[in-house]
Amino acid sequence: MATNVTRRLITFGIAAYVAVLLVIGPVYAQVLQDKWIRSGQKDIDQHRKVPLHVLVLDEAGRPAPLANLRIRMLRHSFAFGVELDPQQFAADRWPGPEAMEQPIWRCLSAVSLRRAGDWSSIEPTRGDREFERIDAMLTWAAVHGMRARWGGVIGCDPGKLPPWAASMRGFSFQQALEAQSTAVLTRFGRRVSDFDLLTDALTYDVVADRLGDVMVRRLYQQAQADAPTARLCVGFNDCLESDRLRAMIRRVNQLRQNFVPVGALAIEVSFHDAVQQGQLDAALRLMV
């Protein structure tokens, strides 16, 4: 039984490739059992495992009989992680080594910079960007073998834009969007694996509303040039219920038709009660 659970499930990829589990706030356990566990294990065997053949040779190049072999996984290819708290990375202190001794870290391989990378946080005054704390967070993640994802670069909700940009229109708004994207992608494109270039793209769509999907395509194309090795996502919130799920699929199809080079979907979902396996499975299958 789960109570007061706030979990955000970030899903990468149009094929519903689940990549990062963010745990924020009070969390209580939910015991998963019976059919879901059995079917889940089959899905793991089918989608997350591949055959591994190891051939051990002696110094002469011949097969070595009865060789002892130990294989240790260093990091999950399938990314699970947590959202880092920027307050834990103040100039005078970082999380100490004792934090990494907690057993939960054995299960995690990724971190999210969602709060630290919010546009309003890094550029409260136009042209005055503050990246030092994010640099510290990425250095810490690299030391501990964690891949990193940025979260939202530009929010489509006007309430999440910096105050100085919220009322902009026309060419000045275009310049502000392009400057934000280029500043983030050129600086961090080789250190961060995924960027949600646009977020809140269903409830709000201030970029498309003010400048059209031509501008959306322009932003993604420029981001590809600025960070060619990063995956560029579009972010949606709470879109696994039927009406919003279909609306999200329509929007994704619009982006495809307008040749917007989106590499993956990032879907943020908050669970406030026990996870309903049937509803979740149906939604993920519909996206596929």
C-alpha positions in Angstrom: 0.0 0.0 0.0 1.5 3.4 -1.0 0.5 6.6 0.7 1.7 10.2 0.1 3.9 9.0 -2.7 5.4 11.5 -5.1 7.4 9.8 -7.7 8.3 11.2 -11.1 8.9 8.7 -13.9 10.9 10.1 -16.7 10.4 8.1 -19.9 12.8 8.6 -22.8 12.1 7.6 -26.3 9.0 7.3 -28.5 9.3 3.5 -27.9 8.7 4.1 -24.2 12.3 3.6 -23.0 12.1 4.2 -19.3 15.3 5.9 -18.3 15.2 7.8 -15.0 13.2 7.4 -11.8 13.3 10.6 -9.7 12.3 10.3 -6.0 11.3 13.5 -4.4 9.8 14.2 -1.0 8.2 11.6 1.4 8.2 8.1 -0.1 6.5 5.0 1.4 6.9 1.5 0.1 4.5 -0.2 -2.3 4.7 -4.0 -2.4 4.5 -5.2 -5.9 3.7 -8.9 -6.3 1.9 -11.6 -8.3 1.1 -11.1 -12.0 2.9 -7.8 -12.4 6.1 -9.0 -11.0 6.0 -12.2 -13.1 5.2 -10.3 -16.3 7.7 -7.6 -15.4 10.5 -10.2 -15.2 9.6 -11.5 -18.7 9.8 -7.9 -20.0 13.2 -7.5 -18.4 14.4 -10.8 -20.0 13.1 -9.7 -23.4 14.1 -6.0 -23.5 17.0 -5.5 -21.0 19.1 -8.6 -21.5 21.3 -9.9 -24.3 23.3 -13.2 -24.5 26.9 -12.8 -23.3 29.6 -15.3 -24.5 33.1 -15.1 -22.9 36.0 -17.0 -24.4 39.0 -17.3 -22.2 42.3 -18.1 -23.9 45.7 -19.0 -22.5 49.0 -17.4 -23.5 49.2 -19.6 -26.6 45.8 -18.5 -27.8 44.1 -21.8 -26.9 40.9 -22.2 -24.9 41.7 -22.3 -21.2 39.8 -25.1 -19.5 38.3 -24.7 -16.1 39.3 -21.0 -16.0 37.9 -19.0 -13.1 36.1 -15.9 -14.3 34.5 -13.1 -12.4 32.3 -10.4 -14.1 31.3 -7.3 -12.2 28.8 -4.7 -13.5 30.2 -1.2 -13.1 27.1 0.7 -14.2 23.6 0.0 -15.5 23.1 0.6 -19.2 19.5 1.1 -18.3 19.5 4.4 -16.5 17.9 4.8 -13.1 18.6 7.9 -11.0 17.7 10.7 -8.7 17.3 14.4 -8.9 20.2 16.3 -7.3 19.4 19.0 -4.8 21.3 22.1 -5.8 21.4 23.2 -2.2 23.7 20.3 -1.5 26.3 21.8 -3.8 26.9 25.1 -2.2 30.4 26.7 -2.7 31.7 25.5 0.7 30.3 22.0 0.8 29.5 18.9 -1.4 27.8 15.7 -0.4 30.4 13.8 1.6 31.6 10.2 0.8 29.3 8.8 3.4 26.4 9.7 1.2 27.6 7.3 -1.5 27.8 4.5 1.1 24.0 4.2 1.2 22.8 0.9 -0.4 20.4 2.8 -2.7 23.4 4.1 -4.8 24.2 0.6 -5.9 20.9 0.6 -7.9 21.4 4.0 -9.5 23.4 5.1 -12.5 22.1 8.6 -13.4 21.3 12.0 -11.9 18.9 14.8 -13.0 19.7 18.5 -12.9 16.1 19.5 -13.3 15.9 22.1 -10.5 19.5 23.4 -10.9 19.1 23.8 -14.7 15.8 25.8 -14.6 16.1 28.9 -16.8 14.9 31.3 -14.1 17.6 29.9 -11.7 20.5 30.2 -14.1 19.7 33.5 -15.7 17.6 35.6 -13.2 19.0 38.7 -15.0 19.2 38.8 -18.7 22.7 38.0 -19.9 24.0 37.1 -16.4 24.1 33.3 -16.3 25.2 31.3 -13.2 26.6 27.9 -14.1 29.1 27.4 -11.3 26.9 25.2 -9.2 25.9 23.0 -12.2 29.6 22.6 -13.0 30.1 21.3 -9.5 27.2 18.9 -9.7 28.4 17.5 -13.0 32.0 17.1 -11.6 30.5 15.2 -8.6 28.4 13.0 -10.9 31.4 12.2 -13.1 33.6 11.2 -10.1 30.9 8.7 -9.1 30.3 7.3 -12.5 26.8 8.8 -12.9 25.5 10.0 -16.3 23.5 13.2 -16.1 20.4 14.6 -17.8 19.5 18.3 -17.8 15.8 18.5 -17.5 14.0 21.5 -19.1 16.1 24.0 -21.0 13.1 26.1 -22.1 9.7 25.8 -20.4 6.6 26.3 -22.6 4.7 27.5 -19.5 5.1 31.3 -19.5 5.0 31.2 -15.7 8.3 29.2 -15.7 10.1 31.7 -17.9 12.5 34.2 -16.3 10.4 37.3 -15.5 12.3 39.4 -17.9 11.5 37.0 -20.8 7.8 36.2 -19.9 6.3 39.1 -21.7 8.5 39.1 -24.8 7.2 38.8 -28.3 8.5 38.6 -31.8 12.2 38.9 -32.6 13.3 39.8 -29.0 11.7 36.6 -27.8 13.3 34.5 -30.5 16.7 36.0 -29.6 16.2 35.2 -25.9 15.2 31.5 -26.7 18.1 31.0 -29.0 20.6 32.5 -26.6 19.4 30.3 -23.7 19.5 27.1 -25.8 23.0 27.9 -27.2 24.5 28.9 -23.9 23.4 25.6 -22.2 24.0 23.2 -25.1 27.4 24.5 -26.1 28.7 24.5 -22.5 27.2 21.2 -21.3 26.5 19.3 -24.5 29.4 16.8 -24.0 28.8 16.4 -20.3 25.1 15.8 -20.2 23.4 12.9 -22.1 19.8 14.3 -22.4 18.2 17.7 -22.6 14.5 18.4 -22.5 14.8 21.3 -24.9 11.1 22.2 -24.5 9.0 21.1 -21.5 5.4 21.5 -20.5 4.6 21.2 -24.2 1.0 20.1 -23.8 -0.6 22.2 -21.1 1.2 25.3 -22.5 3.1 26.0 -25.7 4.3 29.5 -25.5 7.0 29.0 -28.1 4.7 27.6 -30.7 1.9 30.1 -29.9 4.1 33.1 -30.2 6.6 32.0 -32.9 5.1 28.9 -34.5 6.5 25.4 -35.0 9.0 26.9 -37.4 10.7 28.3 -34.4 10.4 25.0 -32.6 12.2 23.3 -35.5 14.8 26.0 -35.6 15.6 25.5 -31.9 16.0 21.8 -32.2 18.1 22.0 -35.3 20.4 24.6 -33.7 20.6 22.4 -30.6 21.7 19.4 -32.8 24.5 21.6 -34.1 25.5 22.8 -30.6 25.4 19.4 -28.9 25.7 16.7 -31.6 26.2 13.8 -29.2 23.3 14.7 -26.8 19.7 13.4 -27.0 17.2 16.1 -27.5 13.8 15.4 -25.8 10.5 17.2 -25.6 8.9 17.1 -22.2 5.2 16.4 -21.2 3.6 16.3 -17.8 1.1 13.8 -16.5 0.2 12.4 -19.9 -0.6 8.8 -19.1 -4.4 9.3 -18.7 -6.4 8.7 -21.8 -7.4 12.3 -22.9 -4.0 13.8 -22.2 -2.2 10.8 -23.7 -4.0 11.2 -27.0 -3.4 14.9 -27.0 0.3 14.3 -26.4 0.4 11.8 -29.3 -1.3 14.3 -31.6 1.3 16.9 -30.6 4.1 14.5 -31.2 2.7 13.7 -34.7 2.5 17.5 -35.4 6.1 17.9 -34.5 7.0 15.0 -36.8 5.0 16.4 -39.7 6.8 19.7 -39.2 10.2 18.0 -39.3 11.1 18.9 -35.8 14.1 16.6 -35.0 13.0 15.4 -31.5 15.1 12.5 -30.4 12.9 11.3 -27.5 10.0 12.0 -25.2 10.4 12.9 -21.5 7.2 12.2 -19.6 6.9 13.3 -16.0 4.2 11.5 -14.0 3.4 12.0 -10.3 2.0 9.0 -8.5 0.1 9.9 -5.3 -1.3 6.5 -4.6 -0.6 2.9 -5.4 0.6 2.4 -9.0 -2.1 0.9 -11.2 -0.2 -1.6 -13.4 -2.9 -2.1 -15.9 -3.4 1.6 -16.6 0.3 2.2 -16.8 0.9 -0.7 -19.2 -1.9 0.3 -21.5 -0.6 3.9 -21.7 2.9 2.8 -22.5 1.7 0.3 -25.2 -0.4 3.0 -26.8 2.7 5.2 -27.1 4.6 2.4 -28.8 
